Amino acid sequence: MFGSLELTRTETAHIGTAPISGKNQKVDILIGAEDESKGKFQNYLLDAVKSLNEQQTNVAHIQEQVITDPDSVDIHDVTIAMAKAQMSLSLAQTVIERVVQGWNDISTTR
């Protein structure tokens, strides 16, 4: 009666070789997997989170070292490592809050 429903791609950036269909398509996203393109936002975000995690674990290790062997660690190194980790965590929290706020703004303007 109505014929077939066909989806068309209107943006040139969306044109690809794969057909548009909704039948059992599976999307695999492997976190930490090597990707062909190095400039992807996902890779940048994962690297930033890994760096943040490394700073936090580094501070924990230095704090343990201060407790177990205080003569092997300079107190200035501990203070600097803690300040770096706190600043990185604060920056990450601010970025996440801004992204969520931007997403909420986009969602409400629809």
MDTraj code that builds the backbone (N, CA, C; nanometers):
import mdtraj as md
import numpy as np

residues = "MET PHE GLY SER LEU GLU LEU THR ARG THR GLU THR ALA HIS ILE GLY THR ALA PRO ILE SER GLY LYS ASN GLN LYS VAL ASP ILE LEU ILE GLY ALA GLU ASP GLU SER LYS GLY LYS PHE GLN ASN TYR LEU LEU ASP ALA VAL LYS SER LEU ASN GLU GLN GLN THR ASN VAL ALA HIS ILE GLN GLU GLN VAL ILE THR ASP PRO ASP SER VAL ASP ILE HIS ASP VAL THR ILE ALA MET ALA LYS ALA GLN MET SER LEU SER LEU ALA GLN THR VAL ILE GLU ARG VAL VAL GLN GLY TRP ASN ASP ILE SER THR THR ARG".split()
xyz = np.array([
    [0.0809, -0.1178, 0.0000],
    [0.0000, 0.0000, 0.0000],
    [0.0862, 0.1255, 0.0000],
    [0.1810, 0.1365, 0.0951],
    [0.2652, 0.2551, 0.1017],
    [0.3999, 0.2342, 0.0336],
    [0.4331, 0.1152, -0.0028],
    [0.5635, 0.0891, -0.0619],
    [0.6654, 0.0586, 0.0472],
    [0.7908, 0.0709, 0.0122],
    [0.8963, 0.0405, 0.1095],
    [0.9489, 0.1698, 0.1702],
    [0.9891, 0.1604, 0.2925],
    [1.0462, 0.2732, 0.3631],
    [1.1969, 0.2710, 0.3424],
    [1.2513, 0.3787, 0.2917],
    [1.3939, 0.3837, 0.2649],
    [1.4545, 0.5019, 0.3386],
    [1.5632, 0.4754, 0.4094],
    [1.6340, 0.5812, 0.4787],
    [1.7415, 0.6372, 0.3870],
    [1.7491, 0.7679, 0.3824],
    [1.8526, 0.8294, 0.3003],
    [1.9446, 0.9123, 0.3881],
    [2.0688, 0.9162, 0.3523],
    [2.1671, 0.9955, 0.4248],
    [2.1723, 1.1338, 0.3613],
    [2.1464, 1.2348, 0.4411],
    [2.1413, 1.3698, 0.3871],
    [2.2720, 1.4456, 0.4041],
    [2.3503, 1.4098, 0.5027],
    [2.4785, 1.4760, 0.5254],
    [2.5871, 1.4003, 0.4513],
    [2.6761, 1.4723, 0.3859],
    [2.7838, 1.4053, 0.3134],
    [2.8802, 1.3368, 0.4094],
    [2.8913, 1.3876, 0.5314],
    [2.9802, 1.3248, 0.6291],
    [2.9260, 1.1911, 0.6768],
    [2.7959, 1.1670, 0.6586],
    [2.7335, 1.0437, 0.7039],
    [2.7291, 0.9367, 0.5963],
    [2.7710, 0.9695, 0.4772],
    [2.7655, 0.8733, 0.3676],
    [2.8747, 0.7707, 0.3872],
    [2.8381, 0.6474, 0.3820],
    [2.9328, 0.5374, 0.3980],
    [2.8989, 0.4260, 0.3027],
    [2.9711, 0.3190, 0.3147],
    [2.9482, 0.2059, 0.2239],
    [2.8532, 0.1027, 0.2832],
    [2.8339, 0.1057, 0.4135],
    [2.7474, 0.0070, 0.4774],
    [2.6014, 0.0450, 0.4590],
    [2.5152, -0.0533, 0.4380],
    [2.3726, -0.0240, 0.4239],
    [2.3119, 0.0153, 0.5579],
    [2.2072, 0.0951, 0.5510],
    [2.1371, 0.1346, 0.6716],
    [2.0335, 0.0279, 0.7021],
    [2.0450, -0.0309, 0.8205],
    [1.9464, -0.1306, 0.8618],
    [1.9467, -0.1371, 1.0120],
    [1.8414, -0.1900, 1.0674],
    [1.8302, -0.2003, 1.2115],
    [1.8279, -0.3434, 1.2594],
    [1.8659, -0.4374, 1.1766],
    [1.8553, -0.5790, 1.2105],
    [1.9821, -0.6276, 1.2788],
    [1.9731, -0.6526, 1.4061],
    [2.0779, -0.7193, 1.4832],
    [2.2177, -0.6654, 1.4574],
    [2.2306, -0.5350, 1.4510],
    [2.3637, -0.4789, 1.4343],
    [2.4329, -0.4763, 1.5690],
    [2.5549, -0.5200, 1.5704],
    [2.6314, -0.5263, 1.6941],
    [2.7466, -0.4275, 1.6848],
    [2.7598, -0.3443, 1.7864],
    [2.8673, -0.2478, 1.7901],
    [2.9607, -0.2881, 1.9025],
    [3.0841, -0.3153, 1.8682],
    [3.1831, -0.3534, 1.9678],
    [3.2713, -0.2339, 1.9982],
    [3.2733, -0.1949, 2.1238],
    [3.3624, -0.0894, 2.1686],
    [3.4524, -0.1510, 2.2738],
    [3.5768, -0.1644, 2.2416],
    [3.6714, -0.2240, 2.3343],
    [3.7535, -0.1122, 2.3956],
    [3.7374, -0.0915, 2.5236],
    [3.8120, 0.0123, 2.5910],
    [3.9553, -0.0341, 2.6054],
    [4.0446, 0.0518, 2.5618],
    [4.1851, 0.0203, 2.5705],
    [4.2384, -0.0515, 2.4479],
    [4.1544, -0.0823, 2.3524],
    [4.2006, -0.1490, 2.2320],
    [4.2688, -0.0488, 2.1408],
    [4.3654, -0.0963, 2.0649],
    [4.4372, -0.0098, 1.9720],
    [4.3455, 0.0260, 1.8553],
    [4.3448, 0.1503, 1.8196],
    [4.2601, 0.1992, 1.7125],
    [4.3494, 0.2490, 1.6000],
    [4.3017, 0.2410, 1.4766],
    [4.3813, 0.2845, 1.3634],
    [4.4062, 0.4350, 1.3665],
    [4.3080, 0.5101, 1.4050],
    [4.3235, 0.6556, 1.4067],
    [4.3580, 0.7006, 1.5475],
    [4.4668, 0.7758, 1.5591],
    [4.5139, 0.8162, 1.6911],
    [4.4455, 0.9418, 1.7408],
    [4.3769, 1.0154, 1.6569],
    [4.3188, 1.1423, 1.6952],
    [4.1757, 1.1335, 1.7451],
    [4.1285, 1.0172, 1.7803],
    [3.9903, 1.0036, 1.8247],
    [3.9718, 1.0580, 1.9650],
    [3.8561, 1.1145, 1.9894],
    [3.8243, 1.1713, 2.1199],
    [3.8232, 1.0631, 2.2263],
    [3.7766, 0.9461, 2.1917],
    [3.7716, 0.8352, 2.2868],
    [3.9125, 0.8028, 2.3367],
    [4.0095, 0.7978, 2.2460],
    [4.1471, 0.7675, 2.2853],
    [4.2034, 0.8777, 2.3739],
    [4.1737, 1.0014, 2.3391],
    [4.2206, 1.1138, 2.4204],
    [4.1612, 1.1064, 2.5606],
    [4.0347, 1.0768, 2.5692],
    [3.9667, 1.0679, 2.6983],
    [4.0216, 0.9521, 2.7816],
    [4.0434, 0.8381, 2.7198],
    [4.0991, 0.7240, 2.7919],
    [4.2406, 0.7523, 2.8414],
    [4.3203, 0.8201, 2.7600],
    [4.4559, 0.8562, 2.8025],
    [4.4527, 0.9519, 2.9203],
    [4.3592, 1.0459, 2.9192],
    [4.3482, 1.1407, 3.0299],
    [4.3069, 1.0704, 3.1586],
    [4.2153, 0.9757, 3.1487],
    [4.1715, 0.9015, 3.2674],
    [4.2845, 0.8126, 3.3194],
    [4.3596, 0.7509, 3.2287],
    [4.4730, 0.6684, 3.2706],
    [4.5780, 0.7531, 3.3415],
    [4.6049, 0.8710, 3.2890],
    [4.7016, 0.9612, 3.3517],
    [4.6549, 1.0030, 3.4908],
    [4.5278, 1.0339, 3.5032],
    [4.4712, 1.0703, 3.6331],
    [4.4844, 0.9546, 3.7324],
    [4.4552, 0.8350, 3.6872],
    [4.4666, 0.7168, 3.7728],
    [4.6119, 0.6940, 3.8146],
    [4.7062, 0.7111, 3.7225],
    [4.8472, 0.6932, 3.7552],
    [4.8927, 0.7937, 3.8609],
    [4.8463, 0.9175, 3.8491],
    [4.8830, 1.0181, 3.9487],
    [4.8275, 0.9823, 4.0858],
    [4.7043, 0.9341, 4.0900],
    [4.6439, 0.8969, 4.2174],
    [4.7165, 0.7777, 4.2806],
    [4.7515, 0.6776, 4.2016],
    [4.8233, 0.5625, 4.2559],
    [4.9653, 0.5992, 4.2951],
    [5.0256, 0.6928, 4.2231],
    [5.1598, 0.7394, 4.2580],
    [5.1587, 0.8071, 4.3949],
    [5.0581, 0.8894, 4.4201],
    [5.0464, 0.9553, 4.5499],
    [5.0255, 0.8522, 4.6600],
    [4.9428, 0.7526, 4.6359],
    [4.9203, 0.6488, 4.7366],
    [5.0500, 0.5737, 4.7662],
    [5.1274, 0.5460, 4.6627],
    [5.2547, 0.4761, 4.6812],
    [5.3527, 0.5620, 4.7613],
    [5.3608, 0.6892, 4.7292],
    [5.4510, 0.7792, 4.8021],
    [5.4070, 0.7935, 4.9478],
    [5.2780, 0.8000, 4.9714],
    [5.2293, 0.8097, 5.1091],
    [5.2640, 0.6839, 5.1894],
    [5.2504, 0.5672, 5.1267],
    [5.2892, 0.4436, 5.1943],
    [5.4386, 0.4429, 5.2244],
    [5.5164, 0.4950, 5.1290],
    [5.6608, 0.4977, 5.1468],
    [5.7003, 0.5929, 5.2604],
    [5.6278, 0.7033, 5.2751],
    [5.6547, 0.7970, 5.3853],
    [5.6274, 0.7292, 5.5192],
    [5.5236, 0.6485, 5.5248],
    [5.4885, 0.5821, 5.6505],
    [5.5886, 0.4705, 5.6837],
    [5.6256, 0.3915, 5.5831],
    [5.7130, 0.2768, 5.6095],
    [5.8603, 0.3153, 5.6200],
    [5.9057, 0.4073, 5.5351],
    [6.0473, 0.4460, 5.5352],
    [6.0581, 0.5967, 5.5125],
    [6.0412, 0.6776, 5.6168],
    [6.0364, 0.8227, 5.6001],
    [6.1656, 0.8854, 5.5492],
    [6.2784, 0.8219, 5.5721],
    [6.4056, 0.8802, 5.5288],
    [6.4283, 0.8677, 5.3784],
    [6.3561, 0.7794, 5.3111],
    [6.3773, 0.7581, 5.1681],
    [6.3006, 0.8564, 5.0799],
    [6.2096, 0.9327, 5.1400],
    [6.1257, 1.0237, 5.0617],
    [6.1380, 1.1646, 5.1177],
    [6.1521, 1.2591, 5.0252],
    [6.1541, 1.3993, 5.0654],
    [6.0100, 1.4480, 5.0805],
    [5.9832, 1.5192, 5.1860],
    [5.8463, 1.5648, 5.2140],
    [5.7960, 1.6600, 5.1056],
    [5.8881, 1.7314, 5.0411],
    [5.8483, 1.8219, 4.9331],
    [5.7940, 1.7443, 4.8132],
    [5.8537, 1.6285, 4.7859],
    [5.8035, 1.5442, 4.6762],
    [5.6627, 1.4939, 4.7052],
    [5.6373, 1.4616, 4.8303],
    [5.5041, 1.4159, 4.8693],
    [5.4029, 1.5283, 4.8500],
    [5.4390, 1.6479, 4.8956],
    [5.3485, 1.7629, 4.8838],
    [5.3209, 1.7961, 4.7381],
    [5.4239, 1.7943, 4.6557],
    [5.4069, 1.8260, 4.5133],
    [5.3208, 1.7204, 4.4444],
    [5.3454, 1.5928, 4.4734],
    [5.2658, 1.4856, 4.4127],
    [5.1193, 1.4951, 4.4539],
    [5.0951, 1.5269, 4.5808],
    [4.9567, 1.5402, 4.6276],
    [4.8878, 1.6595, 4.5625],
    [4.9605, 1.7702, 4.5456],
    [4.9017, 1.8884, 4.4806],
    [4.8705, 1.8609, 4.3342],
    [4.9596, 1.7913, 4.2648],
    [4.9346, 1.7567, 4.1242],
    [4.8121, 1.6660, 4.1107],
    [4.8052, 1.5668, 4.1979],
    [4.6923, 1.4734, 4.1917],
    [4.5613, 1.5446, 4.2229],
    [4.5632, 1.6324, 4.3220],
    [4.4414, 1.7072, 4.3571],
    [4.3989, 1.7994, 4.2440],
    [4.4962, 1.8658, 4.1801],
    [4.4639, 1.9557, 4.0694],
    [4.4083, 1.8776, 3.9505],
    [4.4659, 1.7631, 3.9207],
    [4.4160, 1.6808, 3.8102],
    [4.2750, 1.6304, 3.8374],
    [4.2509, 1.5891, 3.9601],
    [4.1181, 1.5411, 3.9964],
    [4.0151, 1.6537, 3.9896],
    [4.0534, 1.7712, 4.0347],
    [3.9638, 1.8870, 4.0285],
    [3.9338, 1.9258, 3.8837],
    [4.0358, 1.9225, 3.7994],
    [4.0164, 1.9541, 3.6575],
    [3.9246, 1.8522, 3.5908],
    [3.9450, 1.7248, 3.6205],
    [3.8594, 1.6205, 3.5629],
    [3.7148, 1.6369, 3.6083],
    [3.6964, 1.6704, 3.7349],
    [3.5612, 1.6909, 3.7861],
    [3.4947, 1.8101, 3.7173],
    [3.5693, 1.9172, 3.6964],
    [3.5151, 2.0353, 3.6286],
    [3.4780, 2.0042, 3.4847],
    [3.5642, 1.9304, 3.4155],
    [3.5358, 1.8947, 3.2763],
    [3.4114, 1.8065, 3.2678],
    [3.3990, 1.7105, 3.3576],
    [3.2816, 1.6220, 3.3573],
    [3.1546, 1.7016, 3.3841],
    [3.1608, 1.7933, 3.4803],
    [3.0438, 1.8764, 3.5101],
    [3.0048, 1.9617, 3.3905],
    [3.1028, 2.0178, 3.3198],
    [3.0727, 2.0992, 3.2018],
    [3.0138, 2.0168, 3.0885],
    [3.0651, 1.8954, 3.0708],
    [3.0112, 1.8084, 2.9658],
    [2.8668, 1.7716, 2.9966],
    [2.8397, 1.7375, 3.1216],
    [2.7028, 1.7026, 3.1612],
    [2.6114, 1.8237, 3.1465],
    [2.6587, 1.9402, 3.1866],
    [2.5784, 2.0616, 3.1729],
    [2.5511, 2.0925, 3.0257],
    [2.6529, 2.0775, 2.9415],
    [2.6324, 2.0985, 2.7984],
    [2.5350, 2.0002, 2.7386],
    [2.5447, 1.8739, 2.7792],
    [2.4512, 1.7723, 2.7303],
    [2.3092, 1.8039, 2.7737],
    [2.2932, 1.8464, 2.8990],
    [2.1598, 1.8829, 2.9470],
    [2.1052, 2.0035, 2.8714],
    [2.1908, 2.1005, 2.8412],
    [2.1469, 2.2161, 2.7638],
    [2.1031, 2.1764, 2.6228],
    [2.1789, 2.0869, 2.5611],
    [2.1422, 2.0399, 2.4272],
    [2.0130, 1.9609, 2.4317],
    [1.9965, 1.8792, 2.5336],
    [1.8759, 1.7965, 2.5444],
    [1.7508, 1.8803, 2.5684],
    [1.7629, 1.9881, 2.6449],
    [1.6463, 2.0690, 2.6737],
    [1.6085, 2.1630, 2.5604],
    [1.7011, 2.1936, 2.4699],
    [1.6696, 2.2825, 2.3594],
    [1.6090, 2.2105, 2.2397],
    [1.5986, 2.0812, 2.2473],
    [1.5364, 2.0057, 2.1378],
    [1.3961, 2.0430, 2.1306],
])
top = md.Topology()
chain = top.add_chain()
for i, resn in enumerate(residues, 1):
    res = top.add_residue(resn, chain, resSeq=i)
    for name in ("N", "CA", "C"):
        top.add_atom(name, md.element.get_by_symbol(name[0]), res)
traj = md.Trajectory(xyz[None], top)
